[in-house]
Amino acid sequence: MTAPAALGDDEAVDVLRRHGRHSSAFLTMNSGVRRMAPDGLDGFAAYRESGRRHLFELCGPVCAYGDRERVLVALLERARGDRRRVGAVQLSRDDALLHADHGFVVNQLGASFSIALADYSLRGQRMVKVRNMVNRARREGVVVREVPPGEADDPARAAALDHVDAAWLRAKGRHVKELDFLIGERGGPGRPYRRLFTAVHEGRTVGYVSYSPVFGARTGWLYDLTRRSPEAPPGTVDLLFATGLQQFQEESCGWLHLGFTPFVQFGDPLQGPVPSSTVLRRMLELLGSRGQALYPAAAQESFKLKWRPQHIEPEYLAFQNGVSVAAVWNLLRLTRTV
């Protein structure tokens, strides 16, 4: 096999359409993510470098199921040539086991949440709180609409969304940075394929939600980025989400994926002789229970659970040749958790 090559944006989207199984696989189209395509294979591994000694793979190999090992081996060879070690985040169960077979230490990192849209409804007693928040935003005069393709490029529209981003970040406090790598983005190579819903109140844009395409067995859309201005009325995000959900249902879309949340839903270790780190597990659990200043995992989980997702899937973190302080630190830096 000859040396792996970089994969262009349009080629990568075509590969995702053919082989993208992971609900967050479209995040491999984010700015700064590299995509390595082994010669002779229809697939790629996506990663970003962090520090001088590590690179982090995102969502596992994107390829035919039977080619996963060959793609992973090509990535390991690339890393070895660059004198780097590999970490991997948001791995499915099967991909976590594959990495364990190649000497990785594997721990559960969190979980992803998904809604099957067929016969899904906001009616009933269990959804009364959601309906109340949606109706409250409507009574306050919030109007949600999908931005038509091309309109998102309008300078006035972009400026309004930038204002929401800046207000959202200011409200988090000056010591908080915007997370990276594991969430979506408004721009970048994947922008033409995303869908954007905005919330307007009294003539001002006060929030938005972005959705990315999901391929594979659970085809649909991924709720990959949301922002809300502090001045937005209560229930604005709920109305944004409910509007998108209804639109996708009208289009006979199969699934609405709420995305990955780290540090939650622990208790699903891989079966068999899979190496894991007890110290890392305890640290991740501690971040979930007491690390709200770094990442609001509990609040994110609560928001997703209130929509009654029918499918909750564990996702895993893996480190090549064991867990080190440097590897964990470089991952935290990459995601801007610290």
N, C-alpha and C positions, 0 to 999 in steps of 0.2 A: 504494500500500500504506500503510495507516495504521500508527501507531506500534506497535512490538512490545509485547507484554504479558508479565507474569510468568505462569508455568504452575504450577498446583497440583500437589501430590504425587500424588494419584490419577490426574490427567490425564497426568502425566509417565510413570507406570508403564504406562498404556495405550499411550502413544506408543512406549515402549521395546518393548512386546510386538509392535507392528506394524512398527517400523523399526529396532530396536536391532541393528546388525550387529557392532559392536565387542565383543570379549569382556569388556572392562572398562567397558562403557557404564553398568552399574548404579551405578558410582561417582558418576555425576551425581546420585544420590539422597542423597549425603552431606550432613550438616549444613553450612550456610554456602555451599553451591553455589547460584548463581542460575541459573534457567532462563528464557531469553527466547524467546517464541513469536511469530514474525512473523504478523500478522493474515492470515487466509486460507490459511495453510499448516498441514499436519498434521506438526508437528515443532518442534524447539527447538534452541537452542545453550546449552550449560551453561558457566558460567565463575565465576571468583572474582577479585575485585580485589586488587591488591597494590601498596602504595605509593600515591602521588598520581597516577601517570601510566600505570599499566599494568593490564590485566586479562588473565587467562589462561584460554583455552578448553580444555575437557577432552574428549578423544576425538572431536573433530570434530562436524559437524552430525548430529543424530539426526532423520532424516526419510526420506522416499522418496528413492531414489538420485538421481533427476532433479531434486529440489528442493534439493540440497545447496548449490549456488551462491547461490540466493536466500536461504537461511538465513544463510550466511556474510556476504553483502552486508549483510543486516539487522544482524548483529552489528557489522560494521565501521562502519555508520552510527551505531549506538548508541554505540560507543566514541568516534567522532569528535565526537559531540554532547557527550560527557562529557570531551572533551579527553584521551583516553587512547589508548594504542597497545595493539595486541592481540598476545599471544603464544599459542601453542597447544602442548599437550603430548599425548603418546600418540596421535599421528595415524597412521592406516593409510597404506599407500602411495598409494591413490587420493586420500585427503583431503590428504595432503602435497602431491601434485601440484596439487590444486585451490588450496591456499593459495599455492603458488609462482606460479600464474597471477595471483594478486592481490597480487603484490609482496612476498611473504614470503621470507625467507632460511630454507632448510630444511636441517637436519642430522639424521642418525640419532641417537637418544637411547639406544636399547637394544633389547630384544626381549621378546616375550611367548612363553609356552610352553604347549602344550596336548597332552592325551592323548585319543586316540580310544578309547573304552571297549569298543567291539565287539571281541571276541576278545583284549582286553588281559589279561595275566596277570603275576603276580609269580613264576611258576615260571621255571626255567632258570638257567644259570650266571651270566648277566649281572645277575640280580637277587638273587644270594645275599647280598650285603652288606645290602641292604634287608631281606630276610627275617630275617637275623640280628638286626638292630636291633629289628624288630617283635617277634620272639620274646623278645628280652632284656627288653623292657618288660613283656611278658606274664608272664615268669618272676618279675619284680620285683613283680608284683601290681597293675600298672596296669590299670584298667578304663575303657574308653571307651564312651560312650553318646551318642545324639543327644538333645538336650533337647527335649521336646515343646513345641509352640506354647503360649504362655501361661506356662509354667514359668520361662522366662527372666526374666519380670517379677517373680518371687518375690523379696522383699527379701533373703532369705538367699542365694539363688542369685546375685543381683547383687553382694552383698557379697563372695562367694567369688571371683567373676570380677574384681572391683575389686582384690582382694588379689593375684591373679595379675598383673594389669597393673602394680601398684605394685612388686612384687618383680622383675618383668622389667625395668622401667625402672631400678630401683636397681642391678641387676647390670650395666647398660650403662655406669654411671658418671655422676657428677653433671653432667658437661658435655654429655651426650648428651640430646637431646630426642626425643620421639616424632614420627615422620614424619607428614605430613599431606598431604591432597589426592590423592595417588596410591595410597592404600591404603584398605581398608574401615574400617568402624567397627561397634561393637556396637549403638549406639543410632541416633538420627536417623530421618528419614522412611522410610528403607528397611528399618528393623528388622523389620516384620511379614513381609517377603518373604524374609528370610535364614534360613539353617539353621545351627544351632550344635551342635557336638560337643565334649564335655568329657572330660577325663582325670582320674580320681580315684585317689589312692594313699594307702593307710592312712587313709581317711576324709576326706582333704583334696583339694580341687580343685587340680591342679598344672599344668593347661594347657587350652587350648581352641583350636578352629579354627572360623572363620565362613566360610560360603559364600553367595555372591550369585547370583541367577539370571542366565543368559545366554540371549539370544534370537538369532534369525537363523539363518544356515545351519549354524552349529555350536552348536546349542542344548545347554545343559547347565548346569553350575555353575562358579562362579569361586571359587577358593581365595583369599580376599581379606584375611584377617587371621588371624594366629596368635600366640599368646603361650604362653610356657613359664616356669614358676617355676624358679629355680636349684635348688630341692630336688627337682625331678622326676627320676625315674630316666632314664638314657640310653635313647634309643629312643622316648620318649613322643610326640614330634611325629610320628615315623614311624608309630607305631601309630594316632594320630589320623587321619593322612592315609589310611593303608591302610583304616581302618574306613569312612571316608567314601567312598572309592573303591569298596569292595565294595558299600556300600549303594546308590550310584548305579547300579552295574552291575545289581543286582537289580531296580532300577526301570526298566531298559532305557534309561537316560540315554545320550545319544550322546557327549557330551564332558565332560571334566573339565579346566578351564583353570587352570593354575598361576599365571597372572598375569604382570604386567610387571616386568622388572628393568632398571633404568637402567645405563648405562655398560658394557654387555656386548654380545657378538656383533656387533661392528662389522665393516664391510667390505661393506655392502650399500647403496651410494649410489644415489640415484634416477638413472635414465637420462635423457638429454636435457639441454637447456640450463636446468637448475634451479640457481638461485643458492644457494650454500652458503658457510659461513665456515670457512676453514682454521684460524683461531685457535680458534674454538669447538670444532671437531673435535678438535684436539690437547688442549684443556682437558678435554673429556669423556673422551677416552681416558686421560688422566692420572688423572682421578678414578677410573676403573675399575681402573687398575693400582696406584695408590698412595694412593687416597683412602679406605681402609678405615675410618679414624677418623670420616669423615663419613657413609659409607654402605657396609655390607658387601656390595658387589655380587658379589664373587667367591664368597663363601660362599652367597649367595642363588642364584646361577647353578648352583653345584655341587649344591645340594640339589635343584633342579628337574631338572637333567640326569640325576641318578641314578635318576629314575623313568622314564627313556627316553621322553620326549615325542616323538611322531611329527611334530608341527607346531611349527616355530619361526618366528615372524613378526617382521620388523623394525618398529619404531615410531619416529616422528620428532617432532622439536621444530622449531617455526617461530616466527620473529620478524618482525613487520610492519616494513617499511622498514629492514631491517638489524638487526644485533646491536649492542647497546650494553651498557656495563658496568652501567648502571642496570637494564636489562631482566633481565640474568642475575642480578643481585643480588636483585631483587624476586622472581624465580622461586625462588631458593634460600631466601629468607625464607618464601615461601608454603608450600613443602614442608617447612620446618623443617630443611633440610639444614644450615643455619648458624643 
